[in-house]
């Protein structure tokens, strides 16, 4: 049930890569080589994924489905005498209620007759206790040294990318080793939680970068809070706030041009005034920092991760970045006013 709609050659993570890396933990390299020689594994079908996606669209015109709706849709796609593999990463990141809901649904799936379903899930050691009755379970503990090597490689590659795209600029190139070592130590101290590098990229001098290493954020809320604090210096709170509000309440991903118009429309006006349009929506999105991104293929705007939206919907304990936070009812009402205003423009009424 892995969602993958990317075309071949785009460089996106494909199901075959995930599955083959997973298999490496269970089987010797010779078995993996045999798997890779099979064309059906090299080019896995995403038919099931597309069926699920179609049903999602049929079920609702938006993507804010609850777990029961998603469960029903997934269950409807399961066919008898077939084998299914469900891969879940970071299951222990769910809170208590969410975790119990997910485990309950997975348990119901495992009891579907005439269907073979295997569930692979990853979590920190001791993070989850799940013992579905009459279901065989196997546990594989990954060597901490292997995890450490993976994390170190990830940090090294990330820093190389930041230097290449010039988002991280150094006066003395040799301090990259200091940065890399500090990030690795931080990851070890936080039980494998990867440190965010955006705070480092925001610094303008080598001195500030080294000082920032001494006070890296501990968790995602702290990371987001610091990003919002840095955005306060851009003097674009008005546009960033509007963009966050629209992305939080939109029932589907907004295209660039749609978002450009949405943040320009003034409530209760009868005519559209193009003077309010931002001249370059792509450049305007910079005021949101790394909290949003543009899908270049679809030309749609998204939060970089769901946890960004969750954070923005919470009340901030810090008064400074509170202007960026979203009151969902207020934002929803405002979006409704904008939509009604848009439909009331004289040019549309005349049509």
C-alpha positions, 0 to 999 in steps of 0.5 A, a space after each residue: 500500500 505504498 503510495 508512489 506516483 513518481 515517474 521513472 527517473 525522477 530520483 524519488 524513493 521508489 517502493 523497490 528501493 524501500 523493499 530491497 533495503 528492508 530485505 537486506 536485513 533478512 536475507 544474504 546479498 545473493 538473495 537480494 541479487 536474485 530479487 533485483 534480477 526480477 523485472 517485476 521487483 525492479 518495476 513494481 506496480 502501483 496499481 493498488 496505490 492508485 486504486 486507494 488514491 481513486 477511492 480517496 477522491 471518491 470518498 471525499 473532495 478533500 484529504 482530511 479523512 479520519 482513520 475510520 474512513 481511510 481504514 474502510 477505503 484500504 479494506 475495500 481494496 483488499 482482494 482474496 487470494 492475494 498477498 499484501 505487504 504493509 511497511 510502516 516507519 516510525 510507528 512509535 511517533 504516534 501518540 497513545 490514542 493514535 497508536 492504539 487506533 493504528 494497531 487495532 486496524 492492523 490487527 483487524 487486517 491480519 484477521 481478514 480471511 483468505 488474504 495473506 498480509 504481512 506487516 513490517 514496522 519500525 520503532 525504537 527499541 522497547 517503543 511499542 508492545 503489540 501482541 495480536 492473538 494467534 499472530 506470529 511475530 518476529 523482531 529484529 534488532 538493528 545493531 546500534 553501530 549500524 544505525 550510527 553509521 547510517 545517521 553519520 552518512 545522512 548528516 555528511 550527505 546533508 551538509 554536502 548538499 547544503 554547501 553545494 546549493 549555498 544554503 550553508 555558507 562558510 568563511 573557513 571551509 575547515 569548520 565543516 568537520 566541527 559542524 559534522 561532529 557536533 551534529 553527530 554527537 547531538 543525534 547520539 544524545 537524542 537517541 537517533 533524532 536527526 538534528 535540523 540544519 536550517 538553524 545553522 543555515 540562517 547564521 551569517 558568520 562562522 562565529 554564529 554558526 559555532 555558537 548555534 551548534 551549542 544550542 541546537 533545538 531538542 525537538 520539532 516544536 523547538 525547531 519550528 519555533 526557531 524558524 518562525 523567530 527567524 522569519 520575524 526578521 523578514 518583515 513579511 509576517 502578513 504574507 506568511 500568515 496568510 499563506 499558513 492560514 490558506 494551506 491549513 484550511 484548504 480542502 485540496 493542495 492549492 496551485 501557485 496561481 490560486 494561492 497568489 490570488 487567494 492572498 490578494 483578494 480583499 474581503 467584501 470587495 466587488 471588483 478584483 484589484 490586480 494591484 494587490 497581487 504579489 509580483 512573484 509568488 515563488 519569491 514570496 514563499 521564501 517568507 515561510 522559510 523551510 516550512 512550505 515547499 512547491 511540488 514543481 511537477 504539480 505546481 502546488 504548495 504544501 507544508 513540508 510535513 504534517 507536523 508543521 501544520 499541527 504545530 501551527 494549529 497549536 497555541 504558541 507559548 512564545 508571544 513573538 512567533 504567535 502571529 504565525 499560528 493558525 486559529 482554525 475556525 477564524 481561518 476557515 471563516 476568513 477563507 469562506 469570506 474570500 471565496 464568497 467575495 471572489 464569486 461576487 465579483 462583478 465580472 463573474 456576475 456579468 458572465 
